[in-house]
């Protein structure tokens, strides 16, 4: 089968590798759509992924073979690339290790995943895709679960005003998840015109261009001088966490959703006297995946608004696609058609 194998130093090699055959309790998935995650772009950019890894964890496809003992799936079933409930004792270290460190422990895996024609999953791992959710949208179940998890970890309540910094795929999904959770107003800060327009399409009430306006001042102004109830940092750039703290209202909450790989200076004296709460949010739990599929099925979250004609690439274009995604970008969600 064809796969994009990471070869270290920002190089993918698209080549034939053996098609994996399912062992007992496993299913083989023929991948139809594989979305590119910012985490993978970071793994490429900072050369974190081990050589030989086939990355990609945002995919949708069909069951193409089942191993011995598998009764819950049959060939042709449409599935996501994850979201199932972990069996007892198999919860991964990211959820259980008392000192889990994503920087040092996050990229150890060389299991063949989503940037390939086929992959293997344990039979408990996938979720069935509802008929009304197309493959493109189903491939976004994982980032959608990240957004749902962040909003469920936040204290967004019915009628709240929410700030979202960064309208990449995660910011666009957090905007929609916050809306679905009852936020009455969402203010987004995003400089790239394509992403700013997409933020409007998915329901942002106001979109600030932080290169044109002071994002903090404008968020405060738009909220009658108090600041949003909750601000999500979905950018993770050098100044965005400080912006979130500066913008949020007294006793409000800042939620860090992006994964910043570089130091972010904070001048706490600016905001700490307003007694702000902080939460980080990591990935999505099985319940977040299930909620995401329901929100996609009900069209409370639109995946199509996050894609354009230029969103779709082939596996053969993966190298240049990743190189382009390292730069500040106007791309929306990029999806590999396999
Ligand atoms: Zn992801």
Boltz pocket constraint, residues with backbone or C-beta under 6 A from the ligand:
constraints:
  - pocket:
      binder: B
      contacts: [[A, 37], [A, 38], [A, 39], [A, 57], [A, 58], [A, 142], [A, 143]]
      max_distance: 6.0
